[in-house]
Amino acid sequence: MGNTKSTSSDTFSNSNSQFLASAGVSDSTAGWRFPEKGWIKCNVDGSFLSEKRSTGCGGVYRDEQGNWLYGFSKKLVYSDLTTAEIEAIYTGLKVAWERGYKKIILESDSTAAVDLVNKGVSSGHSLAEPVNQAREYLNKDWKEIKIVYLPRDYNKVADKLAALSHEFQVGVLREYVDPPQPCIYYLSDGVSGKRG
């Protein structure tokens, strides 16, 4: 994989089919793929429960064998789903950087969030603050980084971690050295066995 560290809009994919190709997903049956040797894959998800007025996010880091490295759940200030998805990307990048993971493929099941973070927005955009916060991490000294789309069916571990966040107080970041019980079943669910 080539070095994709950049914040210019022409470097990052901006259509659904390009996201799928970048993520190594050629069709809806491809599944979650192991990253190539030397890469770490981070899957993130946002969660929005209007009836509980609750917003959160979660993420998981796995190595080239699909082994659990680390996970997180974070309760966010109540907002909307797109903001939660952008906050998930931001938190995923922040935790990766703090843990020293410098060659990352970050996958999100929100095409809107991936597109906004990859391309950026104008200063007057309603989501400028969370988008710019996430994009600040793209300028750090990564070895290589990609932010790409993955269909929701293959993002279930991150979905479960995001769901756990609704039990916390706003601002709490729960970290998991080992997978929490609700995630264990889904670690192998939807895995294609291929790399990409």
C-alpha positions in Angstrom: 0.0 0.0 0.0 1.3 3.4 -0.8 1.7 6.3 1.6 -1.6 8.1 1.7 -0.8 10.7 4.4 -2.3 13.9 3.1 -5.2 16.2 3.7 -5.8 17.2 0.1 -9.2 16.3 -1.3 -7.7 14.7 -4.4 -5.7 12.2 -2.3 -8.7 10.7 -0.5 -11.5 8.7 -2.0 -14.8 10.6 -2.3 -17.3 8.1 -3.7 -18.8 5.0 -2.2 -17.2 2.7 -4.7 -13.8 4.2 -4.2 -14.2 3.9 -0.4 -15.0 0.2 -0.9 -12.0 -0.4 -3.1 -9.7 1.5 -0.7 -11.0 -0.6 2.2 -10.3 -3.8 0.3 -14.1 -4.5 0.0 -15.2 -5.2 -3.5 -18.8 -6.1 -2.8 -21.3 -6.4 0.0 -20.2 -10.0 0.7 -16.5 -9.4 1.1 -16.5 -9.1 4.9 -14.0 -7.6 7.3 -10.4 -8.2 6.0 -7.2 -8.7 7.9 -4.8 -5.7 7.4 -1.6 -6.3 5.5 1.5 -7.1 7.4 2.7 -4.2 9.5 -0.7 -2.4 9.5 -3.2 -2.1 12.3 -6.9 -1.9 11.5 -9.1 0.3 13.6 -12.9 0.0 13.2 -15.0 2.8 14.8 -18.7 3.5 15.1 -21.0 6.2 16.4 -24.2 5.4 18.3 -27.3 7.7 18.7 -30.3 6.9 20.8 -32.9 9.7 20.5 -35.3 8.1 23.0 -32.5 8.2 25.7 -31.0 11.5 24.4 -27.7 9.6 24.4 -24.8 9.7 22.0 -21.6 7.6 22.1 -18.9 5.9 20.1 -16.6 3.0 20.2 -13.6 1.5 18.4 -11.4 -1.6 18.2 -7.8 -2.1 17.1 -6.7 -5.4 15.5 -3.4 -6.7 14.1 -2.6 -8.5 10.9 -3.9 -11.8 12.4 -7.1 -10.2 13.5 -6.1 -10.3 17.2 -7.6 -7.8 19.6 -5.1 -5.2 20.5 -7.2 -2.6 22.2 -10.7 -1.2 22.4 -12.6 1.8 23.7 -16.1 3.2 24.4 -16.8 6.8 24.9 -20.0 8.7 26.0 -20.4 11.9 24.0 -22.3 15.1 24.5 -25.8 14.5 23.1 -25.8 15.5 19.4 -26.8 13.6 16.2 -25.6 10.4 14.5 -23.3 12.1 11.9 -21.5 14.1 14.7 -21.2 10.8 16.7 -19.6 9.1 13.6 -17.1 12.0 13.2 -16.3 11.9 16.9 -15.7 8.1 16.6 -13.1 8.8 13.8 -11.5 11.5 15.9 -11.3 9.3 19.0 -10.1 6.4 16.9 -7.2 8.5 15.5 -6.4 10.1 18.9 -6.2 6.7 20.7 -4.2 5.2 17.9 -1.7 8.0 18.1 -1.4 7.9 21.9 -0.8 4.1 21.8 1.9 4.5 19.1 0.0 2.8 16.3 1.4 4.7 13.3 0.4 2.6 10.3 -3.4 2.6 10.4 -6.4 1.7 8.3 -9.4 3.3 10.1 -12.8 1.9 8.9 -16.1 3.6 9.6 -19.6 2.5 8.4 -20.6 6.1 7.8 -19.9 7.3 4.2 -20.9 10.8 5.3 -18.4 10.9 8.2 -15.6 9.4 6.1 -16.2 11.8 3.2 -16.4 14.9 5.5 -13.1 14.0 7.4 -11.2 13.1 4.2 -12.3 16.1 2.2 -12.8 18.7 4.9 -15.5 21.4 5.1 -15.7 25.2 5.0 -15.4 27.2 8.2 -19.1 28.0 8.1 -20.2 24.3 7.9 -22.3 23.1 10.8 -19.9 20.2 11.4 -16.7 22.3 11.0 -15.6 21.9 14.6 -15.7 18.1 14.9 -14.4 17.6 11.3 -11.4 19.9 11.9 -10.7 18.3 15.2 -10.5 14.9 13.4 -8.5 16.3 10.5 -5.8 17.7 12.8 -4.8 14.1 13.4 -4.2 13.6 9.7 -1.4 16.1 9.8 0.5 14.1 12.4 3.7 12.1 11.6 2.0 8.8 10.7 3.9 6.2 8.7 0.8 5.7 6.7 -2.9 6.3 7.3 -6.2 5.6 5.5 -9.7 6.5 6.5 -12.2 4.4 4.6 -15.7 3.1 4.5 -16.7 -0.4 5.5 -20.4 -1.7 5.3 -22.2 -1.8 8.6 -22.6 -5.6 8.5 -18.9 -6.0 9.0 -18.5 -3.3 11.7 -20.3 -5.2 14.5 -17.5 -5.2 17.0 -17.2 -1.4 16.9 -21.0 -1.2 17.0 -21.1 -3.2 20.2 -18.4 -1.0 21.8 -20.3 2.1 20.8 -23.5 0.7 22.4 -21.7 0.1 25.7 -21.0 3.9 25.9 -24.6 4.7 26.7 -24.1 3.3 30.3 -21.4 5.9 31.1 -21.4 9.5 32.1 -20.7 12.1 29.4 -16.9 12.4 28.7 -16.0 9.0 30.1 -13.6 7.0 27.9 -13.6 3.3 28.9 -10.6 1.4 27.6 -10.5 -2.4 27.0 -7.2 -4.3 27.0 -9.3 -7.5 26.5 -12.6 -7.7 24.5 -15.7 -7.1 26.7 -18.2 -10.0 26.7 -20.7 -8.4 24.2 -17.9 -8.2 21.6 -16.4 -11.7 21.8 -18.9 -13.4 19.4 -18.6 -10.7 16.8 -14.8 -10.9 16.6 -15.1 -13.7 14.0 -18.5 -12.7 12.5 -18.2 -11.3 9.0 -14.4 -11.9 8.7 -13.5 -12.8 5.1 -10.1 -14.3 5.9 -8.6 -12.1 3.1 -6.3 -9.2 3.5 -6.9 -5.6 2.5 
